[in-house]
Amino acid sequence: MKEPILVKLKMKKGYKRSLSFLSILIIAIASLGVGYLFYDKVIKADIEVNGALSINYISGKSFNIKNNETIKFSVSNASDKVNYYNIGFMKIRGEGTYKIMNNNKLVTEGALSSSDEISTDFVSIDTLETKEYTILITNKGKDNLKGSLNIRPQAGVVKTFADTILENVKPSDDALTKVGEEAAIEDEGLIKNSDDSGVSYYFRGNVKNNYVSFANLTWRIVRINGDGTIRMILDDIISESANYKNDESESLLYQDSYINTALENWYQENLRNYTSNIATTNYCNDISHDDANNYLPYSRIMTNKIPTLNCLGNTFKNNIGILSIDEVILAGASPTNTNQSYYLYNPNINDAWFTMTGSGGSEKVINLFVADANGNIKTNITSSTYERVRPVINLIKNTEVTGNGTIDNPYKVITK
């Protein structure tokens, strides 16, 4: 006997309902799996709020690393004033290294070893700013490297030297004259730029408020470095002339030069009691060239006229050095014209002085950029020539000062 059509329709509808339920069940199970993965990757992030600062440990606060791993976190400042914090580590077990990066710029780096607490120097964050960081941690031991991040607000931090400068001089986004082409003979103030460490500010032109009294010597501020340290040049020359190298030396690097030796000796005689105030930072020794010994700085400065605070040559860390040609040009010098009005010109200096930037040469001989007594830039001075030397140092970022930077009331460093 044939089944009634109504019964067949009911069975077909029931079958469809079963399929629909089964499909929903499968989707739900899959969603739970994806949700678990999402929870495992994202929800494990820890967020801490401490006063005006919100700290998001995006990759989690703790780590357990076999080889190497990149960890992310961010810090947000919700207040209307600059705040400070330390980036550190707690309960480290094992041996390794770390590199902390912000916007692809190195903030700091160091070693990790078994310790209850490791803390870096404090960093600042502007009003309503968010900073995102990545930390590359590399395990150097046999066992896993374990520990946790510790981002701690720094209460009661005194105003830094950089804070004081930026309060006294409102920075501009652009110079008044064409940087790299025109000589800056007027006071163009403080210009915003960037270097290898972050946002930098350099003085340009006939500046009247960048004087510093430190170690019983008079200095001129060149720039606020991207890491918050303050770069200064002596407003004079040292008594000893020096050459970069002689023809018997194989190395063309500044750290192997006679200039470096002369400055190290001068440092010991004049600054060794002030070491706690002086930062060990990067200097740029650009002696890069192509296979035909065409020096790239010559093209950058003399042909293309594009000086930069980003080092395109060799960087090395030291507590004393000299300027690059790029810093001299940014300060107001012209590659083709005399300038006796910008702050690096001193009528009491009657000789040319070296930069650490190469302008030409061959396999064993190098020419260097120098600034002469009339404020001209020279490119044909061989490294065996004896010229004068102007020391450059960098003050640590938490330097405290008095004064306003004028010649009558220079910034005076409160020594440690």
C-alpha positions in Angstrom: 0.0 0.0 0.0 1.4 3.4 -0.9 2.2 5.9 1.9 0.0 9.0 1.9 1.7 12.1 0.5 1.3 14.0 3.8 3.4 11.4 5.7 6.2 11.7 3.1 6.2 15.5 3.4 6.4 15.3 7.2 9.3 12.8 7.0 11.1 15.1 4.5 10.6 18.1 6.8 11.9 16.2 9.8 14.9 15.1 7.8 15.7 18.7 6.9 15.3 19.8 10.5 17.7 17.1 11.6 20.3 18.3 8.9 19.8 21.9 10.0 20.4 21.0 13.7 23.4 19.0 12.8 24.9 21.8 10.7 24.3 24.3 13.5 26.0 21.9 16.0 29.0 21.5 13.7 29.3 25.3 13.3 29.0 25.8 17.1 31.7 23.3 17.8 34.0 24.9 15.2 33.3 28.3 16.6 34.2 27.1 20.1 37.5 25.9 18.6 38.2 29.2 16.9 37.0 31.1 20.0 39.4 29.1 22.1 42.3 29.9 19.8 41.3 33.6 19.9 41.1 33.5 23.7 44.4 31.8 23.9 46.1 34.4 21.7 44.4 37.6 22.7 42.6 37.3 26.0 45.8 36.3 27.7 47.0 39.9 27.4 47.2 41.7 30.7 46.1 45.3 31.1 47.1 47.4 34.1 46.0 50.9 34.9 48.2 52.9 37.2 47.2 56.5 37.6 47.2 58.1 34.2 49.1 55.3 32.6 47.5 52.2 31.0 49.9 49.4 30.3 48.8 46.6 27.9 50.9 43.5 28.0 49.7 42.4 24.5 51.7 39.2 24.5 51.1 38.5 28.2 53.2 39.6 31.1 55.1 36.4 31.6 57.4 34.6 29.2 59.0 31.2 28.9 61.4 31.1 25.9 63.3 28.2 24.4 65.2 30.1 21.6 64.0 33.6 20.9 60.7 35.4 20.9 59.2 38.8 20.2 57.0 40.2 23.0 54.7 43.2 22.5 53.3 45.8 24.9 52.0 49.3 24.8 51.8 52.3 27.2 49.1 55.0 27.0 49.1 58.3 28.9 45.6 59.7 29.6 46.7 62.8 31.5 47.4 66.4 30.4 51.1 66.2 31.4 54.2 64.3 30.5 54.6 61.1 32.5 57.5 58.7 33.0 58.0 54.9 33.5 60.6 52.2 33.6 60.7 49.2 31.3 62.0 46.3 33.3 61.9 42.5 34.0 61.2 40.5 37.2 62.0 37.0 38.4 64.4 36.2 35.6 65.6 32.7 35.5 68.2 31.8 32.9 70.6 33.8 30.7 69.8 35.9 27.6 69.6 39.3 25.9 66.9 41.8 25.1 66.4 44.6 22.6 63.5 47.0 23.1 62.2 48.7 20.0 59.7 51.6 19.5 58.6 52.4 15.9 61.5 50.3 14.6 63.9 52.5 16.7 66.2 50.9 19.3 65.2 52.2 22.8 67.7 50.1 24.7 69.3 46.7 24.9 71.1 44.6 27.5 71.7 41.3 29.1 69.3 39.2 31.1 70.5 36.9 33.9 68.9 35.3 36.9 67.7 38.1 39.1 64.7 39.2 41.0 64.5 42.6 39.1 66.2 44.3 36.2 65.2 47.8 35.3 66.1 50.2 32.5 66.4 53.9 32.7 63.1 55.8 32.7 61.4 57.0 29.5 58.9 59.8 29.0 55.5 59.8 27.3 53.7 62.9 26.1 50.2 63.9 26.9 47.5 61.6 25.4 50.2 59.6 23.7 50.3 55.8 23.1 53.7 54.1 22.6 53.9 50.6 21.2 56.9 48.4 21.9 58.4 45.1 20.8 61.0 43.3 22.8 63.2 40.7 21.1 64.3 38.3 23.8 67.0 35.7 23.0 67.8 32.7 25.2 71.5 32.1 25.6 71.3 29.3 28.1 70.6 25.5 28.0 67.3 25.7 29.8 64.3 27.9 29.0 64.6 31.6 29.8 61.7 32.5 32.1 60.5 35.8 33.7 58.0 38.6 33.4 57.8 42.1 32.1 57.5 44.9 34.7 56.4 48.3 33.3 56.4 50.6 36.3 55.3 54.3 36.4 58.0 56.5 37.8 56.6 58.9 40.3 58.3 62.1 41.2 60.7 62.3 38.3 62.3 65.6 38.1 62.1 67.7 34.9 64.8 66.6 32.5 67.2 68.9 30.5 65.2 68.1 27.4 62.0 69.1 29.1 63.6 72.4 30.1 64.9 73.2 26.6 61.5 72.4 25.0 59.7 74.6 27.6 62.1 77.5 26.8 62.2 77.1 23.0 59.2 76.2 21.0 60.4 73.9 18.3 59.5 74.4 14.6 58.7 71.7 12.1 60.8 73.3 9.4 63.9 75.6 9.1 63.5 79.1 7.8 66.3 78.5 5.2 67.0 75.6 2.9 68.9 73.1 5.0 71.9 71.8 3.1 71.9 74.7 0.6 71.7 78.0 2.4 73.7 79.3 5.3 71.6 80.0 8.4 72.7 83.5 9.5 69.6 84.3 11.6 68.4 82.6 14.8 66.2 79.8 13.5 65.7 78.2 16.9 65.0 74.6 17.5 64.0 72.3 14.6 62.1 69.0 14.9 63.7 66.1 13.1 64.5 62.4 13.7 67.5 60.3 14.3 68.3 56.6 14.8 66.7 56.6 18.3 63.5 58.6 17.7 62.4 62.2 17.6 65.3 64.7 17.7 65.5 68.5 17.9 68.5 70.5 16.6 69.5 74.1 17.0 70.1 76.1 13.8 71.6 79.5 13.0 72.7 82.4 15.1 71.3 80.9 18.3 71.5 82.9 21.5 70.1 80.5 24.1 72.0 77.2 23.8 74.9 77.9 26.2 75.8 75.4 28.8 78.2 75.6 31.7 79.6 72.2 32.6 82.8 71.0 34.1 84.0 74.6 34.3 83.8 74.9 30.5 81.4 76.6 28.1 79.5 74.3 25.7 76.9 74.9 23.0 73.9 72.5 22.6 73.8 70.9 19.2 70.6 68.9 19.6 68.3 66.8 21.8 69.0 63.2 20.7 66.1 60.8 20.0 66.9 58.9 23.3 66.5 62.1 25.4 70.2 62.8 25.9 71.7 66.2 25.1 74.5 66.6 22.6 76.9 69.5 23.2 80.1 70.8 21.5 82.8 72.7 23.3 82.7 76.4 22.5 86.5 76.1 21.8 89.2 73.7 20.7 91.5 71.5 22.7 95.2 72.6 22.8 96.4 69.5 21.0 96.2 69.3 17.2 95.7 65.8 15.8 95.6 64.0 12.5 93.0 61.3 11.7 95.6 58.7 10.7 99.0 58.3 9.2 99.8 56.4 6.0 101.1 53.4 8.0 97.7 52.7 9.6 95.4 50.1 8.0 92.2 51.2 9.7 90.1 54.1 8.4 87.7 53.9 11.4 87.5 56.9 13.8 87.9 54.8 16.9 91.4 53.9 15.7 92.3 57.5 14.8 94.7 59.8 16.6 91.9 62.3 17.1 90.1 59.7 19.3 93.3 59.1 21.3 93.8 62.9 21.8 90.2 63.3 23.0 90.4 60.3 25.3 93.4 61.9 27.0 91.6 65.3 27.2 88.6 63.5 28.7 90.7 62.1 31.5 92.2 65.4 32.2 89.0 67.5 32.1 85.9 65.3 32.5 86.8 62.2 34.4 85.2 63.6 37.6 81.9 64.2 35.8 81.5 60.7 34.3 78.1 60.1 36.0 76.6 63.0 34.1 78.0 61.9 30.7 76.1 59.4 28.5 77.8 56.7 26.4 75.9 57.1 23.1 76.3 56.5 19.4 78.5 58.7 17.2 78.4 58.4 13.4 81.6 57.8 11.5 80.4 57.8 7.9 83.3 56.7 5.6 81.1 54.7 3.3 82.1 54.5 -0.4 81.5 52.5 -3.5 83.9 50.2 -5.3 85.4 53.2 -7.2 86.1 54.9 -3.8 83.4 57.5 -4.4 82.5 58.5 -0.9 78.8 58.5 -0.3 78.8 61.4 2.2 80.2 63.7 -0.5 77.3 62.9 -2.7 74.8 63.4 0.1 76.2 66.8 1.3 77.8 68.4 -1.8 75.7 67.1 -4.6 72.3 66.1 -3.3 72.4 68.5 -0.3 70.4 66.2 2.0 72.0 66.1 5.5 70.5 63.6 7.9 70.7 62.7 11.6 70.3 59.1 10.8 73.7 57.4 10.6 74.3 55.9 7.2 77.8 54.8 8.1 79.6 53.2 11.1 78.1 53.8 14.5 80.1 53.4 17.7 79.4 54.0 21.3 81.6 56.3 23.3 81.6 59.0 26.0 83.3 61.6 23.8 83.6 62.2 20.0 83.3 64.9 17.4 80.5 66.1 15.1 79.5 64.6 11.8 79.4 66.9 8.7 75.6 66.4 8.7 75.3 67.9 12.2 77.5 70.9 11.1 75.3 71.5 8.0 72.1 71.2 10.1 73.5 73.7 12.6 73.6 76.3 9.8 76.7 75.8 7.7 76.6 75.8 3.9 78.6 73.4 1.7 79.4 76.3 -0.6 79.2 79.6 1.3 80.9 81.2 4.3 78.9 81.5 7.5 80.3 83.5 10.4 77.0 84.0 12.0 75.9 80.5 13.1 76.6 79.3 16.6 79.4 76.9 15.7 81.5 79.8 14.4 83.8 81.2 17.1 86.0 84.1 16.1 88.5 83.0 18.7 89.1 79.7 16.8 91.7 80.6 14.2 92.1 77.1 12.7 90.1 74.5 10.9 88.5 71.6 12.9 87.7 68.0 12.0 84.4 66.2 11.5 84.3 62.4 11.5 82.8 62.2 8.0 84.8 61.1 5.0 84.7 63.1 1.8 87.0 61.1 -0.5 90.0 59.0 -0.7 91.5 55.7 -1.8 92.2 52.3 -0.3 94.6 53.6 2.4 94.1 57.4 2.3 91.0 59.2 3.3 89.9 62.9 3.1 87.7 64.4 5.7 85.1 67.2 5.9 86.4 70.0 8.0 85.0 73.4 9.1 87.7 76.1 8.6 88.3 79.3 10.6 86.0 81.4 8.3 83.0 79.1 8.6 83.7 77.4 5.2 83.3 73.6 4.6 86.4 72.0 3.2 86.4 68.5 1.5 90.0 68.0 0.4 91.8 67.8 3.8 93.7 64.5 3.9 93.6 62.4 7.1 97.4 62.8 7.7 96.9 66.6 8.1 97.0 68.0 11.6 93.9 70.0 12.4 92.2 71.2 15.5 89.6 69.2 17.5 86.4 70.3 19.2 85.1 67.8 21.8 81.5 66.6 21.7 79.8 64.9 24.7 76.2 63.9 25.5 74.6 64.5 28.9 72.4 61.8 30.4 68.7 62.2 29.9 67.8 62.9 33.5 70.2 65.8 33.8 68.9 68.6 35.9 69.9 72.2 35.2 69.4 75.8 36.2 69.5 78.9 34.0 67.9 79.7 30.6 70.7 79.0 28.1 71.8 82.6 27.4 75.4 83.7 27.6 74.7 85.7 30.7 72.6 82.9 32.3 73.7 79.6 30.7 72.2 76.3 31.6 74.2 75.0 34.6 74.3 71.3 35.1 73.6 70.1 38.6 76.3 67.5 38.9 75.8 64.0 40.4 
